Amino acid sequence: MRKVFYCDDDQDDLMMLRDVIRKIDPEIDFEFTDDSETVLNILHASAKLPDVIFLDINMPRVSGTELLQELKNDPTLKSIPVFMYSTTRESMEANRCRELGAEDLLQKLPGMEESFVQIRSALAQLQLVGMAQ
């Protein structure tokens, strides 16, 4: 079973991505947290590591960028692909995230259909889903 993990402090964004993932494939296991400080503990305690992680950039206490660095420095977690998923539109921030090991920075889009296409494309890039859906 494929598994997606998402960390974002905004409940609406958490539920939107959950709904998009369910629409892409209801068989994908979706786990999330709104507390960036607990991500490493949650992942290490998980019976199965995720196939991909999505992180918001702008979070209180521990930012998504800081969390990305921690993930990529952790021997158990560093090989998991990470997409930054944020309202940030700065190309410098996107480049910095890629330099730190993120696959890409995806923009949070306002609508379900736009988000569906974008997230499905990101998952297809990792061969977690097919594009013909």
Secondary structure, 3 states (H helix, E strand, C coil): CCEEEEECCCHHHHHHHHHHHHHHCCCCEEEEECCHHHHHHHHHHCCCCCCEEEECCCCCCCCHHHHHHHHHHCCCCCCCCEEEEECCCCHHHHHHHHHCCCCEEEECCCCHHHHHHHHHHHHHHCCCCCCCC
